[in-house]
Amino acid sequence: MNDESQNKMGTPTPEELREQVERTRDELGQTVEALAAKADIKAQAKEKTAAVRQQAAEKASVIKEQAAEKTAVVREQAAEKAAAASGQIREKTEQAAQLVKDRTPDAVMEKTAQAAAQVRESAAQARRYAAEKTPDPLLEKADRAATAVRANRTPLIAGGAVLVAFLLIRRSRGRNR
């Protein structure tokens, strides 16, 4: 019998045997690599560590994003509440100032105006004297402070009016007792 007749009967040829051996070697190599990977605890730990780091970084990013969003919302709410409170305070101050103005006798208003004029004149004299005697760096700082006061004049006046109203109300209650 020749080789061809043996092939037809089911016996593999040397070429087929070589191919089978090569496939078996490849499969065996893959199996050995898989077993080696399972046995390599250090590599598995590194992979697990990398995966955990990635998850932690993703969660940290999400948390930062959420915190930024919540911070923005809280800031906005605080600004709205502050604006509302400021408006209410301004309104109450204006009401109190008007009440004080309405209840203050004309004679007191005239005396107050005279006293204010005297205070302005005294302040002008004191300012001239202080300008002559005060060193330049101190004058610059005082000028900056005065500018800040002028910029916030309305709240300061409103606060003074509230204080005056409070003192007048307290004084009138003391007399009624």
C-alpha positions in Angstrom: 0.0 0.0 0.0 1.1 3.4 -0.8 0.7 6.6 1.3 -2.4 7.7 -0.6 -4.3 4.6 0.1 -3.4 4.8 3.8 -4.7 8.4 3.9 -8.0 7.3 2.5 -8.3 4.7 5.2 -8.0 7.2 8.0 -4.3 7.2 8.8 -2.9 10.8 8.8 -0.1 11.8 6.6 3.1 13.2 8.0 2.1 16.7 7.0 -1.2 16.3 8.9 0.6 15.0 11.9 2.9 18.0 11.9 -0.1 20.4 11.7 -1.7 18.5 14.6 1.5 18.7 16.7 1.8 22.4 15.9 -1.9 23.1 17.0 -1.4 21.0 20.1 1.8 23.0 20.9 -0.1 26.3 20.5 -3.0 25.1 22.7 -0.6 23.8 25.3 1.3 27.2 25.2 -1.9 29.1 25.7 -2.9 26.8 28.6 0.5 27.2 30.2 0.3 31.0 29.9 -3.2 31.0 31.4 -2.0 28.8 34.3 1.1 31.0 34.8 -1.2 34.1 34.9 -3.3 32.5 37.5 -0.3 31.5 39.5 1.3 35.0 39.3 -0.3 36.6 42.3 1.9 39.7 42.1 0.6 40.5 38.6 -3.0 39.8 39.7 -2.5 42.2 42.6 -1.1 44.9 40.3 -4.1 44.4 37.9 -6.5 44.6 40.8 -4.8 47.7 42.2 -4.9 49.4 38.9 -8.6 48.6 38.6 -9.3 49.9 42.1 -7.4 53.1 41.4 -9.3 53.7 38.3 -12.6 53.2 40.1 -11.5 55.5 42.9 -10.4 58.2 40.4 -13.8 57.9 38.6 -15.7 58.1 41.9 -13.6 61.1 43.1 -14.3 62.8 39.8 -18.0 62.3 40.2 -18.0 63.4 43.8 -16.0 66.6 42.9 -18.5 67.3 40.2 -21.4 66.8 42.5 -19.8 69.0 45.2 -19.2 71.7 42.7 -22.8 71.6 41.6 -24.1 71.6 45.2 -21.7 74.5 46.1 -23.0 76.5 43.2 -26.6 75.9 44.3 -25.8 76.8 47.9 -24.0 79.9 46.8 -26.9 81.0 44.7 -29.4 80.3 47.5 -27.2 82.2 50.0 -27.0 85.2 47.6 -30.7 85.2 47.1 -31.4 85.0 50.9 -28.8 87.7 51.5 -30.4 89.9 48.9 -33.8 89.4 50.4 -32.6 90.0 53.9 -30.8 93.2 52.7 -33.9 94.4 51.1 -36.0 93.7 54.2 -33.4 95.5 56.4 -33.3 98.5 54.0 -37.1 98.7 54.0 -37.3 98.4 57.8 -34.6 101.1 58.2 -36.4 103.4 55.8 -39.6 102.9 57.8 -37.8 103.5 61.1 -36.1 106.6 59.7 -39.4 108.0 58.4 -41.1 107.2 61.8 -38.3 109.0 63.6 -38.6 111.9 61.2 -42.4 112.1 61.6 -42.3 111.9 65.4 -39.4 114.4 65.9 -40.7 117.9 66.7 -39.6 120.7 64.4 -37.6 122.4 67.2 -35.5 119.3 67.6 -35.0 119.1 63.8 -33.8 122.7 63.8 -31.4 122.1 66.7 -30.2 118.9 65.0 -29.6 120.8 61.8 -27.7 123.5 63.7 -25.7 120.9 65.6 -24.9 119.1 62.3 -23.7 122.4 60.8 -21.5 123.0 63.9 -20.2 119.5 63.7 -19.4 120.0 60.0 -17.5 123.2 60.7 -15.6 121.6 63.6 -14.8 118.6 61.4 -13.5 120.9 58.7 -11.3 122.7 61.2 -10.1 119.4 62.6 -9.5 118.1 59.1 -7.4 121.1 58.2 -5.4 120.8 61.5 -4.9 117.1 61.0 -3.8 117.5 57.4 -1.2 120.0 58.5 0.2 117.7 61.3 -0.3 114.2 59.9 2.4 112.3 58.0 1.7 111.6 54.3 1.4 107.7 54.6 -1.2 108.1 57.3 -3.1 110.6 55.2 -3.2 108.1 52.4 -4.6 105.4 54.6 -7.2 107.8 56.0 -8.2 108.9 52.5 -8.8 105.2 51.6 -10.9 104.7 54.7 -12.9 107.8 53.9 -13.5 106.7 50.4 -14.8 103.3 51.7 -17.1 105.1 54.1 -18.4 107.4 51.3 -19.0 104.3 49.1 -21.1 102.8 51.9 -22.8 105.9 53.1 -26.4 104.7 52.8 -26.0 101.7 55.0 -24.2 103.8 57.6 -26.9 106.4 57.6 -29.6 103.8 57.8 -27.8 102.2 60.7 -27.5 105.5 62.5 -31.2 106.2 61.9 -32.1 102.8 63.4 -29.9 103.5 66.4 -31.5 106.9 66.9 -34.9 105.4 66.6 -34.0 102.7 69.1 -32.7 105.2 71.6 -35.8 107.4 71.2 -38.2 104.5 71.6 -36.2 103.2 74.6 -36.2 106.7 76.2 -40.0 107.1 75.7 -40.7 103.7 77.2 -38.5 104.7 80.2 -40.7 107.8 80.8 -43.9 105.9 80.5 -43.1 103.6 83.4 
